[in-house]
Amino acid sequence: MDAKKRKALEAAGWKFGDAADFLGMSDEEKQLLDARVEMAIAVRRLREAMNLSQTDLALRLKTSQPRVAKIERAAPDVSFDQLFRAYTAVGGRVVVESKPRRMKFELQGAS
C-alpha cells in the first residue's frame, strides 16, 4: 500500500498493525512466537536437506509422522522441548550467548 493511501485511511480512523498487535501480544510473547516459527522452519529445511521423510524423523524422535508435521508448522500443542529435540535430531545446533541485558539465540545449520 502506498503512503498516500495509508495516510488517508489512517485519517479516516483505520488502524494498521500485524497479528501480534491485533492480539495484544507483549514483546516477550512476540519473541517466543518468532523463535518457535524459526525453529519449526529450520527443522523442515534440515530434514529435507538430509533427504529424510517426516516418517524417518518420527522414527528418530520415537513419535508419529503426524506429530512431526505439527512440529514443522509450530502447532500450539507442540512444546519448545519437542522443537529442540526435532532440530537436534536433524543435525541442528543451538548456540546461546549470554551477555548483560542481551541474549543471542542462533540456529546453526538452518541456512
Residue, then its C-alpha position, 0 to 999 in steps of 0.5 A: m500500500d502506498a503512503k498516500k493511501r495509508k495516510a488517508l485511511e489512517a485519517a479516516g480512523w483505520k488502524f494498521g498493525d500485524a497479528a501480534d498487535f491485533l492480539g495484544m501480544s507483549d514483546e516477550e510473547k512476540q519473541l517466543l512466537d518468532a523463535r518457535v516459527e524459526m525453529a519449526i522452519a529450520v527443522r523442515r529445511l534440515r530434514e529435507a536437506m538430509n533427504l529424510s521423510q517426516t516418517d524417518l524423523a518420527l522414527r528418530l524422535k520415537t513419535s508419529q509422522p503426524r506429530v512431526a508435521k505439527i512440529e514443522r508448522a509450530a502447532p500450539d500443542v507442540s512444546f519448545d522441548q519437542l522443537f529442540r529435540a526435532y532440530t537436534a535430531v536433524g543435525g541442528r545446533v543451538v548456540v546461546e550467548s549470554k551477555p548483560r541485558r542481551m541474549k543471542f539465540e542462533l540456529q546453526g545449520a538452518s541456512 
